Amino acid sequence: MFSRGSRRFGRDSVFCGEDCRRDGVDRQQVMTLATDEFIRRFLLHVLPRGFHRIRHYGLLAGSARKASVALARELLDVAAPPDDETPGEPEDSGRHAPAVADA
């Protein structure tokens, strides 16, 4: 998102960097945040003790993941797993809530 380098002016933190999602002149930005918001955003990138960051590359790299995995399945002649996004019919357990009579 943004590169290192920040300054504090009073209660605000000012930093500049590149926004990789933009092209041209808009790529370089200067951003001013309240100090607590700056610290909150910074701490989103800090992992708890004992955790390790895992970066995906190769077949599991970001935008090409679906196409790469589909190609690998085709080359290996492996069927795709069932689609979890479409819920099936719930199984009937035979137990139902008792009827409530109107008083």
BELFEN-V683712 format. One record per residue. N is the residue number from 1. OMEGA is omega in whole degrees, 0 to 359 (999 if undefined). Layout:
BEGIN
N:OMEGA / N:OMEGA
END
This chain:
BEGIN
1:180 / 2:181 / 3:181 / 4:177 / 5:180 / 6:177 / 7:177 / 8:174 / 9:182 / 10:181 / 11:183 / 12:174 / 13:181 / 14:177 / 15:180 / 16:180 / 17:181 / 18:172 / 19:186 / 20:181 / 21:183 / 22:178 / 23:174 / 24:185 / 25:183 / 26:184 / 27:178 / 28:181 / 29:171 / 30:184 / 31:177 / 32:179 / 33:171 / 34:186 / 35:180 / 36:177 / 37:177 / 38:180 / 39:178 / 40:180 / 41:179 / 42:183 / 43:174 / 44:182 / 45:181 / 46:180 / 47:176 / 48:180 / 49:178 / 50:178 / 51:178 / 52:179 / 53:178 / 54:178 / 55:180 / 56:174 / 57:185 / 58:181 / 59:185 / 60:180 / 61:181 / 62:194 / 63:183 / 64:186 / 65:184 / 66:181 / 67:181 / 68:180 / 69:178 / 70:178 / 71:179 / 72:178 / 73:179 / 74:181 / 75:180 / 76:181 / 77:179 / 78:179 / 79:177 / 80:178 / 81:179 / 82:182 / 83:182 / 84:185 / 85:180 / 86:182 / 87:178 / 88:177 / 89:178 / 90:179 / 91:180 / 92:182 / 93:180 / 94:179 / 95:180 / 96:177 / 97:179 / 98:180 / 99:179 / 100:179 / 101:177 / 102:181 / 103:999
END
